[in-house]
Amino acid sequence: MQFRDYLKQCRERNALTQEELVHALYSFDIEHFEGLDTTTVSKWERGVTKPSPSRQVAILKYFQSLSGIALPCWDNYTSEEAEEIICKVGVQNLLGNSKELVLKFPQKMMLLNDLRVIQARNTENFDKCIELSVELDKGFNHRFTGLTAAHFKNWALHPSHTFYICEYKDQFFGLFFILRLKPESFEKIIRLEIMERDLTNADFATYDEPGSHYFLSFFALNEKAATMLFIRNLAHLIAHQKVIENVGVAYIMEDAAKLLKKMNFSHIETTTIHNGKELKTFAETLPNFLASEETLKTVLSKQECPET
């Protein structure tokens, strides 16, 4: 979807004329909308011009203030519908060159649509995915977490969590494992008051109650697999935004920290674990995560988002 369509859709849904929107935006954020007039709004909606990225964020925040939800006017999309609208090129640009999390397996002959993202529990390679998750956790986190195959298997089978696997011709190409935590448990783990291995079923939120998404692990063999995994997760966040309060993660790798900051996450805590390695946690409210310039480029881009 292009920003012009989103702006007009939200304005009309809130029964605002262009003139009323001009006055509302000016009152909401004088710094960004001083001098705004109906001619400019009309050009935005017709696609003649478009607001700067910072103005786009300010407009989204205005509609957030009216609706109280993270991505206003997108609150009735299913995951499948949101996934179709998200810009693949925008997601690839957002992920950039993450050398530790995304490898360089040859991808020239692969099309994004040839990749399949499914829940790990629905694949015949489930046990192998669990084994790989354990090995990746040990390698990335220097065995600090103490997570076992039992942890990963129990969490992967829990109905609240999402353990995405990306496959190409039935071969593994990446994973994205997300735990759905109760807000109070999420706060404790982000503040390093408890560790991942301390989590029990009592810490997990059900699918229909307010919860927070904790990104447990992410890994891909190439950029295209990483793109498809991130699109699936972003679509899930959009489709379930009414029951998702926060998103967060803990990482040791500096490469991951750079990516998280680019995605508008805030650094919360740091602790030194061993050999001078630092464990850092990052978190953000879902509205602030979605209201970032980089994230908006993936969902409200002027690009036509060609297949790559």
Buried (B, 14 or more C-beta within 10 A) or exposed (E): BBBBBBBBBBBEEBEBEBEEBBBBBBEBBEEBBEEBEBEBBEBBBEEEEBBEBEBBBBBBBBBBEBBEBBBBBBBEBEBEEBBEBBBBBBBBBBBEEBEBBBBEBEBEEBEBEEBBBEBBBEBEBBEEBBBBBBEBBBEBBBEBBEBEEEBBBBBBBBEBBBBBBBBBEEEBBBBBBBBBBBBEBBBBBBEBEBBBEEBEEEBBBEEEEEBBBBBBBBBBBBBBBBBBBBBBBBBBBBBBBEBBBBBBBBBBBEBBBEBBEBBBBBEBBEEEEEEEBEBBBBBBBBBBBBBBEBBBBBBBBEEEBEEE
